[in-house]
Amino acid sequence: MPAAIARSWRWAAIPFGVLYLILLALHFRGVVVNANLDADAVSAPVIGELFGSAPASAHVVLGEFAWYSTLLFELTTKWLPAHRQVWEVAPYAMALAGVALTAWSVWQVAGRFAASLTAVLLVCAGAPTLHLLLSMTQHAPDWFCLGLLAAFLVLLERRAASLRRLVLVPATVLVGLVVGINAASDPLLVISGLAPFALAVIACSVLARGPDSSRAAIVAAATLVLVALAWAGTAIAMSALHVGPEPGLHTTALASAEKIGANFRLWWQSVAVLGNGDFFGKQLTFTSGLAVVCAVLAIGAVVALPRIGWVALRGPRPAIRRVDAAPGGLAFFVFWCSSAMLLTASFLLSATPVDIHADRYLVGLLYAAAAVIPAVASRRVFTEALALAGTCVVALSESSRSRRGTRPAIQKDFLRRTSRGRCPRSPPPTT
């Protein structure tokens, strides 16, 4: 009994996650209302409700990128009597599913303690991150797909040779369809998810040869083929329905030399804000002091990812030998670290980021850091204690803000962010 009590400190972060979910449930209606203050966000249910009522020659413009998966979900569930309520709840349900998948993959390679830290870090999302996850017209499905791809990859690398076809085939088809439809909706998923998935499979095929890795490579190749087919089918179907993104946008333009410097400033500010570290322009209080610590922790965690990925590729080292040597460990590290690096590189080199609203492209960095850092810290008392302390600080920072009421906090954050930059632009529902 004394030994069990002594080990109970490892689960000290879980109550913060439970408290956060309780507070969010109490204020969820207000959170949704304030999320819909964003004209871009509220355009999704408007378009979903009006779709089909325009003349046959009408064109539906979805904005800067084509959120086909959201529109397909709306059209599939529109017949339900309470479909508007379903549309309001579905984004957060998808976010929780992404958290569960990410935490499961961490559990498989690093144990329950690391998985608990990952879950708490991702659940205790700050107001800016929560706003992006609740918006049906932003990139939230991408981050769910990251968790799905990571879990599927770890499953293949651990059990591909022993899984029965009755399980493996439906899982492959499901992953291929979900990821393919979302990749057709948002090319950012190619950078953050599909390319890292392919890199991880290649790395395991070369560096961790075995029956699981060989069969995993075959299944992964089949998955990518299904992704391509679902992508093409979605694009053809949406084109036939005259649905597409706003024409004339140059989202693939590269940044100038001066723009890269500005993008770097936006990059670290976005990572800080998304990591519960939005202290900019505030008076020094207990809450803002926690935000400063969270900003340092978030930026430090993301900056450490390339080094961790490189060590994983070179072979087991003292820092990650227990996790990297576990089945699926190499694929896990290569996937998340390469995802973070590719997201960062594309952000820095792109001419698209303009202001703090560009943080919507970088939510995947938080998923990568929340997955990798607890996994690296696992199974050593000192590093586990450090990771636990950092997780508690991040969770406490958001809980201290949430105790004043989630709805006012998010509304204040939205108004402050829009006053700093351009007000979000709403695409026309149907023209």
Secondary structure, DSSP 8 states (H G I E B T S, - for coil): -HHHHHHGGGGTTHHHHHHHHHHHHHTHHHHHHHHTTSHHHHHHHHHHHHTTSS-TT--EE--SS--HHHHHHHHHHTTSTTHHHHHHHHHHHHHHHHHHHHHHHHHHHH-HHHHHHHHHHHHS--HHHHHHHH-TTSSHHHHHHHHHHHHHHHHHHHHTTTS-HHHHHHHHHHHHHHHHHHHHH-THHIIIIIHHHHHHHHHHHHHS-SHHHHHHHHHHHHHHHHHHHHHHHHHHHHHHTTEE--TT--TT-B--HHHHHHHHHHHHHHHHHHTT---TT----HHHHHHHHHHHHHHHHHHHHHHHHHHHHH---TTTHHHHTSTTHHHHHHHHHHHHHHHHHHHHHBS---SGGGGGG-HHHHHHHHHHHHHHHTT-HHHHHHHHHHHHHHHHHHHHHHTT-HHHHHHHHHHHHHHHS-------S--
